[in-house]
Amino acid sequence: MSAIDTLVEQHRACDARFAACETAARAQDWALALARFQAFRQDMEAHFAMEEDALFPAFEAASGSSMGPTRVMRMEHQDMRDLLADMDEALNAQHLQAFLGLNDTLLILMQQHNMKEENVLYPMCAQALPEMAELIAEGARP
């Protein structure tokens, strides 16, 4: 499996956890929804950390720029973190409509973000970083 495949697989795993959380919330099984949300959020944060702490700095060093696509991705990560915090509050308050509205917003943002990473940034990283697979593996370690 290529480094890009590994990252895409991480996106799909997060997508599956996200959908499972939404399903539980729609059923108003709040304990299950919260547990699934926490697992989803943990996966997202681990993925963000791997990118922000390992992949992005290496790409920036290789490309000589921190003002390009990695800057945009970091800003989008923060936007998603803000939505995740709001979703957590809505779940804990058992406000279904607020949660679903935030859920829809996050879904759109994640889809757009993942497309940019998968179709633009990751191929750029693969070209600039022969050690991309090692960076991902090292960045994924706790």
Salt bridges, closest charged atoms under 4 A:
ASP15 OD2 - ARG12 NH1 3.71
GLU22 OE2 - ARG26 NE 2.87
ASP43 OD2 - ARG17 NE 2.48
GLU45 OE1 - ARG81 NE 3.05
GLU51 OE2 - HIS47 NE2 2.87
GLU51 OE1 - HIS77 NE2 2.89
GLU52 OE2 - HIS77 ND1 2.70
GLU52 OE1 - ARG81 NH2 3.09
GLU60 OE2 - ARG74 NH1 2.40
GLU76 OE1 - HIS113 ND1 2.59
GLU76 OE2 - LYS116 NZ 2.30
ASP88 OD2 - ARG41 NH1 3.34
GLU117 OE1 - HIS11 NE2 2.86
GLU117 OE1 - HIS47 NE2 3.93
GLU117 OE2 - HIS77 NE2 3.63
GLU117 OE2 - HIS113 NE2 2.96
GLU118 OE2 - HIS11 ND1 2.59
GLU118 OE1 - ARG12 NH2 2.85
